[in-house]
Amino acid sequence: MQKRAKTTDLIEMLRKTTFGQIYGEMTDYSGIRPSLTKNEFIQRRRCGFYLPKLSNVKFERHFSGKDSFYFFGNPNSSAPYTLAIIDIDVMKSKGKGSPEGAIAFAQHLKETWPGLCWEKSASGKGLGCPIFIRKDGRTAIEVNAMLRKLDRWLKAEASRIGADIENVEIKGTLPIITYRNGSPEAIKFGQFARFPRSIKYADLSNAPVLSCEEWLLKEFVEQKAAKIKMSSGSTYRQVISDDELAAIPKYERLCQRLVGETDLKANARFTVTSHDFAIACVLLKFFKQNPNKDGSMPMRRAKMIWNSLFHDGKVLRPFNDRRWSRIRNWLSEKGHIDWVDERYQAPNPNTGFKGIACKWSITDEFCSVLNNIDKRERVFVDTIVLKRGNGKWLSPRLFPIQLEIEAFFYKCLFTPEPDLGCLKSGQLRTGILRTREKLKQGRYSNERVSIKRGSS
């Protein structure tokens, strides 16, 4: 006969604030194991099969310490709250911190959130502090962005007061489920957090409730600004100002006016939303005003800055190369891209060749439109009529540019009077002149020529 247990108020609260269709269980052989794999979850949802939930008996076994079960946050849009855990780690891989330091940091946080309670972690040295997030109608992606921002605030606060801990992080993030024609197409797991074990219902019901809306708008100063390594090898701090990011809602309305109600399809899996388009407009305007020295537009430059903004909670969606390409191709189709060289060459790890990017930017007319939208009111965005630009409709084309440069290089070496005025690369021009001088002096035979990018 199957064992049964009553549904207590604590179990009911945990069910309402966590994702009930997938849970995790601690195993001796593979750590935390989800109740369903991603493929099993998608197939069961598509076919309408039963999804096993965490039973009352398993909850009781968890509370008694016989088993350990883990949860994701609740991504259901109709659920007003989701549970998360502030995990304070000490004496882990780095051996830093102490149990007393973890308690002291938790008591410091309690001064900000009076209802904060905690229990010992699985190791018995750290602490887990449950909190509730009021979602305020936000999507799972936006709630996760808020949790990442809260995570950074906790780390900054621990650094500011010199807390005697090794790390602090937020666990229990929400899974992201994408749908196609009303049917689930894919799921991205969140981060598991252990269900509260020794905390009583009265204490958990008084746990802090943080507003997602409030924390998404919250500003705080971190100890160290995030550094972004760009393709050129230089290191940048936060390069997009908050004033420029404030234009994102206006650019979203611009996208809706230009593209229409339907989103751009990158492919069968990825879709470009108005928010993606708006972020791209902010970056493209910045790249227009701050181009690379050689005029190239490497995708990894956009990726570094975009993902930095995403991890800082400034934007709601991460970078995706398919979406970026679709936005670029759409702008090129409408004549808003000024192409200098549509050719590119992929990197070759075997030879150490880093690759050559296309040379392009948005046209002056489109950049002027973005500047006007940034400065004017909403009426201008809703009434603007954007005609087709003067740019050519091109797309990136794979081409062995390095071989072409090498051929031109050696041709200039053995031509009596080569025409170097057409070169745009001063580095290549200097290399040719120096090598020709070495040829005249007879010092070229045992030397290797370093050929860097240029264009004729």
N, C-alpha and C positions, 0 to 999 in steps of 0.2 A: 504493500500500500504506500502510495506516494505521500511524503511528509508535507504538511501544510503549516502555514504560520499566518498570523493576523497582520493586517495592514495597519501599522501604527502611524501617528501623525508625522514622525520623523521620516519614515519610508515614503509617505505621500509627498512630503515637501521635496525630498531628493528626486523623486520621479518627475515632478513638475518642472524642476530646474535643471535637468540633465537630459542628454540624448538617450532615449530608451531603446532604440533599435540596434545599437551596437554598444557593447561594454567590454572592458578588458579584465583579464584574470591573470594573476601572477602565477607562473609555472616554474618548476625547478629546472626545466630543460631549455626554455627559450625566453625567459623573462616575462614581460607583459604580453599576453597573446589576445588579440581581439576575438570576440565571439563570432564574427563573420569577416572574411576577407572583403576587399573592395569589389571584386568580381561577383562573389556570392551575394553581397548586398544588392548590387545592381540587378542581377538576374532575378532574385527573389522579389524585389520591388516591381520589376517589369511584369513578372508572371502573377503577381498578387499572392505569393506564397506567404506563409506564416513567418514572422520574424521573432525569434526567441528573445524574450526580455528577462531582465534580472528578477528572479522570483523573490518572494518574501523570505523563503527559507535561506536563500543565498545571502540576502541582506543580513539575516540574523547570524549566519556563520561569519560574515564579515565583521559584524559588531563584536562578536565573541573572540575574534582573532584567529579562528580556525582557517579562514581563507582571506585573500585580499583581492578586492575588486576595484576597478578603475572606471572613470567616466569621461565623456566628452561634454562640452557645454551644449545647451539646447539651441539648435539652429532654427527651430520652428518660429515662423514670424508671428504666430498667434500667441506664443508664450511671452509674457511680459518680463520675465526674469530668467537669468541663467546663473549657475553656480560656477565659481572659480576659486582656486586655491593659491594663496601667497606661500610659496615654498622657500623657506629659509634654510640654506645648506651650510653646514660646518663640518670640518674635518673629513672632507671628501678626497678627491684625487690629489689636490694640492696640499692637504693637511692643514689648512688655515682655519681660523675661527675656533670658537669654543661653545659648548652648550649654554654657558652663562651669557655669552655674547649674543646668541640667538634670542634668548629670553629678553635681554636688555633692548634689542632692536624691536622685538614685538611690542614691548611696553612703550617704546618711543612711538611706534605707529598707533598705539592705542590712544595716545594724546590727540592724534588727528581724527581717529575713528573710535569713539568711546566704547562701542559695542563689540570691538574686536575680541575674538577668543581664539585659542590655539590648542593644538595637541601635538604630541611627539610624532616625528616622521617614522618611516619604516626602519631606519637605522637606529632610532632611539636617541639621536644626538641633535638633529635639526628639528624644525617646527613646521607645521602646516596650519595656515590661518584661512578659514573659509570666508568668502565675501560674496555678495550678490550684485549682479550688474542689471540695472534697469535698462532695457534695450531701447526704449523710446521709439519703437517702430523701425529701428535700424536693421539692416540685413546682417547676415552672419559675417560677411566680409568686413563690414563697417565695425561690428562688435569686436572682431579680431584685431582690427587696426587700433581700436581703443585699448584693448588689453596689451598690445605691444607698447603703446604709449605709457600705460600704467607701469609696465615692466621697466621701461627706461627711467621713469620717475623714481621707482623704488631703488634701482641701482644708483641713481644720482643721489638720493637721500642717504643711502648707506655710505656712499663715498664722502658725502658732506660732513656727516657726524663721526666718521671714522669707526663704523660699526665693526665689532670683532666677529665677523662672519666671512665665509668663503664666497657665497653667492646668494642672490635672491632673485626669484623669477616667478612668473605667473604660469600656472598650469590649469588645464581644463578648458583649452580653447575650443572653438566651435568647428565642426566639420563643414566643408563647403560642398553642397550638392548642386550640380548643374543639370538642367532639364532641357529636353528637346521635344517639342510638340506635346508637352505635358507629361513626358515619360523621363525618369531619371537616366542621365547619360553617363555621368561620372561622379565620383566622390573623392574629395581630398580630406584625409583624416586630420583632426586637430591634434593637440598634445594631451595625452592621458593624464589625469590626476586621480589620486586615491580618494575614494569616498571617505567622508569623516567617519571615524570609528568610535572614539570615546567622548565626543562632544554630544551633549544632551540637546533635546529638542528646544528647551527653553533658551539655551545659550545660542543655538543656531538661528532661531527665529529673531533674535536681537542682533544678528551679525550686521556689519555695515552694508548699506545699499548705495552703490555708486552709479551715477547717471552716465550713460554712454554719451549722450548729447553734450553734457557738461565737460567730460574729459576729452572729447574730440576737439573741443574749442579751447581747452586749457593750454596755457603757455607756461613753460618753465625753462630755466637755464641749466643746461647740463655742464658737467665739469669739463668735459672734453668735447669739442665739436667733431662731428663725424668727418673723416677724411675720405676723399674719393680719389682713387688712382685712375687717371685718365689714360687714353691710348697713347698719348704723346710722352708718357713717362712722368709727367709732373703731377703734383699732389694738390688737390683742390679742397677747400672747406666747403661749407654750404654755399652754393653759387646762385641759387634761385631765391630771391628775396620774398618776404611774405606779401609785399605789395603786388608783386607779379603773380603770386599764387592766388591772390584775392580775385583775379580776373577769371578764374576757372569757371564759375557759374555763368558768366557772360559768354565764354567760349562754348559752353555746353549748349546754350540757346542758339548760338551761331551754327553749331553742328546740326541741331534740329531743324533750323531754317534751310540750310544748304542741302542736307542729306534727305530730310523728310522724317516721317515717323518711324520708318524701319531702320534698324541699325545696319552698318556695313558688315558684310560677311567676309572674314579673313579666309576661312575654309569651312569645312563641314563641322569642325569642332570649336573654333574660336570666332567670337563676334566682337566687333569694335563698337563700344558704346559711346555715347556723347561725352562721358567722363574721360575715356581714353583719348578721344579727339581733342578735348580741351587741354589735357596734360601735354599732348604732342604739340599743340599750338604754343604753349608756354615755353617748351624746350626749343622749338624751331625758331621762335623769336629771339631767344637767348643766343642760339647758335648763329643766327644772322648777325647779331651785334658783336659776338665774340667767336669768330671763326678760327679754325686751325690755321697755322701758318701756311700750310700747303693747300688750303682750301678744301681739304677732304672732309667727309662726313661719315666717320666710322660708326657703325651701329652700337659698338660697345661703349662709346662715349655717352650716347643717349641712355643706354642700359644702366650705366653706373649712376648717373644723376637721378634717373627715374626711380630706381630701386632704393637709392638713398632717401628720396622724398617719401617713398612708401614705408620704409622702416622707421622713419621719423614721424609717421602718422600724418604727413602733410597731404597725401593723396590716398585714395581708397583702393586702388588696384595696382598690382605689380606689373613690371615690364613684361611684354611678350613680343618676341621678334616677328611673329606672324601678323599681329595687330599693327605693329610699327610699319611693316612693309605695306600692309593694306592702306594705311593712312597716307604714306608717301606716294603710292601708286595712284590713289584717288586724287590727290593734289596735283600730281603730274598729268593725269587725264584731263583735269580742269584747267591746265595751263598755269598753275601757281608754283611750279618748280623751275628754278633757273639752273639748268644743267651745264656744267663746265666739262665734265668727263663722266660719262655713264659707265665706263669700264671699271672692272675691279678684278683683283686676283686674290684667291683664297690663300691663307697661310699654309705653310708646309712645316710641320713640327720636325720632320726628319732632317731638313737642311737648316732649320732655324729661321726660315723666311717668315716674317711677321704678317705678310699680306699687304695689299694696297686697296684702299677704300675708294669708293666713287667720290666725285667732287660735285656737290650740289648744295643748294640752299633755297629757301622760299624767295619768291620774287619781291622786289621792292614794293609793288602794289599791294600784295597780300600782307606784307609786314606792316604797311601803312594802315590797312584795315584793322589789323590786330591792335595797333597802337591807338587808333581812334575808338575802338570798342572799349579798350581798357580805360580810357579817359571819359567817355560819355556815359549817358544814362541808358536804361533798359530800352527806351523807345527806339533809340538808334539801332540796337541789335535786332529788334523785332521788325524793323522796316527796311533794313539794308537790302540792296539788290547787288549781288556780286556777280559781275560778268566774267566770262572766260578770260583767263590771263594770257599773256604773251609768251609764256614758256612752252617749250616743246614737250610733246607727249612721248616720253622715253621711260625706260625701265633699266635697272642695272644689268650689265652684260658681262659675263665671264670672259676674260681675255688675258693672254700671257704678257702682261705689261712689262714684267721684268726682262723677258727675252728681247722685247722691242727696245728697251732702254740700253741693254747690253750691246745690241747690234748697232744702235746709233753711236754709242760710246766708242766702239772700236772703229767704226767708220770715220769718226772725227779724228781718231788718232793718226790714221794713215792718209788723210786728205790734206793736201798742201795748205789750203786756206779754207778751213771749215767755217760755215756760217753758224756762229753761236749766239747770234742776236735773237733767234727765235726761241731760245730756251727760257723757260719760266723758273727753273730751278737753279739758283745761284750755286748750290752745293755741287750739282753735276757739272756746271760750267767750270768751277774751280778745279774739280777732279780731272777734267779733260786737259786743261791748261797745264796742270802740274805734271800729269803723266806724259804729255808731249815734250815738256822740258826734260824729263828724265830720259825719254827716248833719245833726245839729241845728245845727252851727256853719256849715253851708254849704260845707264844704271837701272834699266827696266827689266833685264832678263831674269833676275832672281827675286823679283818682288811681285806680290799679289795685289791686284787693284781692288779696292773696296768700292763697290758700286751701290750707290743709294738712289732712292727714288728721285726722278725728275720727269719732266714731260717736254716734248718738243712741239 
